[in-house]
Amino acid sequence: MRASPLAAPAGAPSRKKRLELDSDLDADCPTQKRTRSQPQPWLTPCLLPPSPLRAPDLVLAEATGSRFGPYILLEPEEGGRAFRALHCPTGTEYTCKVYSASEAMAVQEPYARLPPHEHVARPAEVLMGTQLLYAFFARTHGDMHSLVRHRRRLPEPQAAMLFRQMVAGLAHCHQHGLVLRDLKLHRFVFTNRERTKLVLENLEDACVLTGPDDSLWDKHACPAYVGPEILSSRASYSGKAADVWSLGVALFTMLAGHYPFQDSEPALLFGKIRRGAFALPEGLSAQARCLVRCLLRREPAERLTAMGILMHPWLREGPHPLASSQPHPREADQVVPDGLGPEETEEEEGDREVGLYS
């Protein structure tokens, strides 16, 4: 059977979204998403122990927060889609994500399908209200996007250590019939203060496949990370191969400090992605350059699989140290205007060639 995104219950809002450009590496916050919700009492608890808070924090929370079961919800995060929360009996701090009850199936099924894995976060507890689902996740210590924005580019040994964990999480999802979609650096978060251990933040937007065919039809991705096949006029595309392309963009960004395809005009950005031409930064080892090129291939069938990436020599044998280089200049924010599709600018961009990072 051909795979398709999960169908929401009758009357539920559509989970499809048009291409929305992710913030660039100098932005303070990721592109906001809308809220969702529903219950999942049978979910396997997260294996990562949260950090207990000091007693004064708990007293302050009880004085200012909203109570829900044994938890107190504090100030909102990420534009109100998630909240800082405290578990009253233990004083443990969590992040509470709130979802709409109408999307119960879409929220729950990915976790039901996927066995626990050290690099994929799961809710520690899930509670159901009259209209909303409250999922409590262990607190994290920043994400990969913030780290790259701060460091500008990562040394190869550090990049390889972190990227290996990202690939392991993706390979686990693909192995069990999940396509992540909307894959980007923001979605990988650190579970320790040293920022050496990564997990996939959640399974939001994941598509549960109904068989071996991973064909998808909806155009669902972040423009900075979108694969050329999604921008084409093809009716369907390989969801797993699209995830791998996005992972290739993430790896390039970790090593270079900027996206492989950028332009101040969205139409030109999409044109560069469809052509698939990019320039690797100086100083990368041959193995690192090889892996990036194996992921950012225009033809989806020519890309490595997630399991194949884990077998690449750059991840198995350890990379060479990264040569020092100057950070890449800051790039302007990019916005995709309403009603403008990549096909509408095909002829125009063919007459206008610009530098890759102009």
C-alpha positions in Angstrom: 0.0 0.0 0.0 1.1 3.6 -0.6 1.9 5.6 2.5 0.2 8.9 3.2 0.1 11.3 6.2 -2.1 10.3 9.1 -5.7 11.3 8.7 -7.0 13.5 11.5 -10.4 12.7 13.1 -13.5 14.2 11.4 -13.7 17.9 11.9 -10.1 18.3 12.9 -8.0 21.0 11.3 -5.6 19.9 8.6 -2.1 19.0 9.6 -0.7 20.0 6.2 1.3 23.2 6.1 2.7 25.2 3.3 6.4 25.9 3.1 7.4 28.4 5.7 11.0 29.6 5.8 13.0 28.7 8.9 14.7 31.5 10.7 18.4 31.9 9.8 21.2 31.0 12.1 21.3 34.4 13.7 17.6 34.4 14.7 16.8 34.0 18.3 13.8 31.7 18.0 12.6 29.0 15.5 9.6 29.5 13.3 6.5 29.1 15.4 4.2 26.2 15.0 0.6 25.9 15.9 -0.6 23.9 18.9 -2.0 20.4 19.0 -3.3 17.9 21.6 -4.7 14.5 22.9 -4.1 11.6 25.4 -1.6 8.8 25.4 -1.7 7.0 28.8 0.1 3.9 27.4 3.2 5.7 26.2 6.5 4.4 27.4 8.1 6.9 29.8 11.2 8.9 28.8 14.3 7.1 30.0 16.2 10.4 30.7 15.8 11.5 34.4 14.8 15.2 34.8 16.7 17.5 37.1 15.0 18.3 40.5 14.5 22.0 41.3 15.3 23.8 44.5 12.6 24.3 47.1 12.3 28.1 46.6 11.4 27.5 42.9 8.6 25.1 43.9 7.2 27.6 46.4 7.2 30.4 43.8 5.5 28.0 41.3 2.7 27.2 43.7 2.2 30.9 44.3 2.1 32.0 40.6 1.2 28.9 38.4 -1.8 27.0 37.2 -2.4 23.6 38.7 -3.1 20.5 36.6 -3.1 17.2 38.4 0.2 16.9 40.3 1.8 19.6 38.1 1.9 23.3 38.1 2.2 25.0 34.7 4.3 28.2 34.7 5.3 30.6 32.0 4.8 29.7 28.4 7.6 28.8 26.1 7.9 28.9 22.2 5.1 31.4 21.8 2.7 29.6 24.1 2.8 26.1 22.6 4.7 24.7 25.6 5.0 25.5 29.3 7.6 25.2 32.0 6.0 22.8 34.5 6.8 21.5 38.0 5.9 18.2 39.5 4.7 19.1 43.0 5.4 15.8 44.8 9.1 15.8 43.7 9.8 19.4 42.6 11.1 18.1 39.3 11.0 20.5 36.3 9.5 19.4 33.0 8.4 21.0 29.7 4.7 20.5 29.1 3.5 20.5 25.5 -0.2 21.1 25.1 -2.1 19.5 22.2 -5.7 19.7 20.9 -7.9 16.7 21.6 -9.1 16.7 18.0 -5.7 15.5 16.9 -5.4 12.5 19.2 -4.5 9.9 16.6 -1.9 12.1 14.9 -0.2 12.8 18.2 -0.3 9.3 19.7 0.3 6.9 16.8 4.0 7.7 16.2 4.9 6.9 19.8 2.8 3.7 19.7 4.7 2.5 16.6 8.2 3.4 17.8 10.0 1.4 20.4 12.0 3.5 22.9 15.4 4.7 21.7 18.1 6.7 23.5 18.1 9.4 20.8 14.3 9.9 20.5 12.6 11.8 23.4 9.3 10.4 24.8 6.8 12.0 27.2 7.5 11.1 30.8 3.8 11.4 31.6 0.6 12.2 29.6 -2.6 13.6 31.2 -5.9 14.3 29.5 -8.1 17.2 30.2 -11.6 17.9 28.9 -10.4 19.4 25.7 -6.6 19.3 25.8 -3.8 16.8 26.2 -0.8 17.6 28.4 2.4 15.8 27.6 5.3 16.2 30.0 8.9 15.9 28.7 12.2 16.1 30.5 13.8 19.5 30.4 16.5 20.0 27.9 19.6 22.3 27.6 19.3 24.0 24.2 19.2 22.7 20.7 21.6 22.2 17.8 20.5 25.3 15.9 21.4 27.5 18.9 24.7 25.7 19.3 25.7 26.2 15.6 24.4 29.8 15.7 26.7 30.5 18.7 29.8 28.6 17.4 29.2 29.4 13.7 30.8 26.1 12.7 31.7 23.0 14.6 35.1 21.2 14.6 34.8 17.9 12.7 35.3 15.7 15.8 32.5 17.4 17.7 30.2 17.5 14.6 30.8 13.8 13.9 30.0 12.9 17.5 26.7 14.9 17.5 25.7 14.0 14.0 26.1 10.3 14.7 23.4 10.6 17.4 21.1 12.6 15.1 21.4 9.9 12.4 20.9 7.1 14.9 17.5 8.6 16.0 16.5 9.1 12.3 17.5 5.5 11.4 15.5 4.1 14.3 12.4 6.0 13.1 12.8 4.9 9.5 13.4 1.3 10.5 10.0 1.3 12.3 8.0 3.0 9.6 8.1 6.7 10.6 9.0 9.6 8.3 9.9 12.7 10.3 9.3 15.5 7.8 10.2 19.1 8.7 13.5 17.8 9.9 16.0 20.5 11.0 18.6 21.4 13.6 16.0 22.9 15.9 14.4 19.5 16.4 17.5 18.0 18.0 17.9 19.0 21.7 20.6 18.4 24.3 19.8 16.3 27.4 22.9 17.3 29.4 24.5 20.6 30.4 27.7 19.7 28.6 25.8 19.5 25.3 27.2 16.1 24.3 24.0 14.0 24.3 21.2 14.7 21.7 17.7 13.4 21.3 15.0 14.1 18.7 12.8 16.6 20.6 9.4 14.9 19.7 7.5 13.1 16.9 5.4 16.1 15.9 4.7 16.1 12.2 5.9 12.5 11.8 4.1 10.4 9.2 3.3 6.7 10.1 3.7 4.5 7.0 1.2 1.8 6.3 3.7 -0.4 4.4 7.1 -0.5 2.7 6.2 2.3 0.3 7.3 5.6 1.8 5.7 7.8 -0.9 4.2 11.1 0.3 2.1 13.7 -1.5 1.9 16.8 0.7 4.5 19.5 0.4 5.6 19.5 4.0 9.0 20.9 4.9 11.1 23.9 6.0 12.4 25.8 2.9 16.0 26.0 4.1 15.9 22.1 4.4 13.5 21.2 1.6 14.6 18.6 -1.0 14.5 19.4 -4.7 12.0 16.7 -5.4 9.5 18.4 -3.1 9.9 21.6 -5.1 9.4 19.8 -8.4 6.1 19.0 -10.1 6.2 15.4 -9.2 3.0 14.1 -7.7 4.8 12.2 -4.9 8.2 11.8 -3.4 10.1 9.5 -1.1 9.6 10.6 2.5 12.7 8.8 3.8 15.0 10.3 1.1 13.6 13.7 1.8 14.5 13.2 5.5 18.0 12.3 4.4 18.3 15.5 2.3 17.3 17.6 5.3 19.9 15.8 7.4 22.5 16.6 4.8 21.5 20.3 5.0 21.9 20.0 8.8 25.4 18.4 8.5 26.5 21.1 6.0 25.3 23.8 8.4 27.1 22.3 11.3 30.4 22.2 9.4 30.1 25.5 7.6 28.1 27.7 9.9 25.5 28.6 7.2 23.0 26.8 5.0 24.2 25.3 1.8 21.5 27.1 -0.2 20.7 30.7 0.7 19.3 33.8 -1.1 17.4 36.9 0.0 14.8 36.1 -2.6 12.8 32.9 -2.0 12.4 32.2 -5.7 16.1 32.2 -6.2 16.6 30.1 -3.1 14.2 27.4 -4.5 16.0 27.6 -7.8 19.4 26.9 -6.2 17.9 23.9 -4.3 16.4 22.4 -7.4 19.8 22.8 -9.2 21.5 21.2 -6.2 24.8 23.2 -6.6 26.6 24.1 -3.4 30.1 25.1 -2.3 31.8 23.2 0.5 33.9 25.3 2.9 37.7 25.1 2.9 39.4 22.9 5.4 37.0 19.9 5.5 38.5 16.4 5.5 37.9 14.3 2.4 35.6 12.0 4.3 33.4 14.8 5.6 33.2 16.2 2.0 32.3 12.8 0.7 29.4 12.3 3.3 27.9 15.7 2.6 27.9 15.0 -1.1 26.3 11.6 -0.5 23.4 13.2 1.3 22.8 16.3 -0.9 22.2 14.5 -4.2 19.5 15.8 -6.4 18.2 12.3 -7.2 16.6 10.8 -4.1 17.5 7.3 -5.1 21.2 8.2 -5.1 21.3 9.3 -1.5 22.5 7.1 1.3 19.8 5.6 3.6 19.9 6.5 7.3 21.4 3.2 8.1 23.9 3.6 5.4 25.0 6.9 6.8 26.0 5.2 10.1 28.3 3.0 8.1 30.2 5.9 6.4 33.9 6.1 7.3 33.6 9.7 8.6 31.3 8.4 11.4 33.0 5.0 12.0 36.7 5.9 11.9 36.7 9.4 13.4 37.3 12.6 11.3 40.3 14.7 10.9 40.5 18.0 12.9 38.8 21.0 11.2 41.1 23.6 9.7 40.5 27.1 11.2 38.5 29.5 9.1 36.7 32.8 9.4 32.9 32.7 10.2 30.6 33.2 7.3 28.9 36.7 7.2 25.4 37.0 8.6 22.6 36.4 6.1 19.3 38.3 5.9 16.1 36.6 7.0 14.1 35.1 4.2 10.4 35.1 3.8 8.3 33.0 1.4 5.5 35.3 0.1 1.9 34.1 -0.1 0.9 32.6 -3.4 4.4 32.3 -4.9 5.4 28.7 -5.8 8.7 27.5 -7.2 7.2 26.4 -10.5 6.0 30.0 -11.1 9.6 31.3 -11.2 11.2 28.5 -13.3 11.7 30.7 -16.4 12.7 33.8 -14.5 15.5 32.2 -12.5 16.9 30.5 -15.6 17.7 34.0 -16.9 19.2 35.2 -13.7 22.2 33.5 -12.3 23.7 34.8 -9.0 26.4 33.7 -6.6 25.5 30.9 -4.3 25.7 33.0 -1.2 24.8 36.4 -2.7 
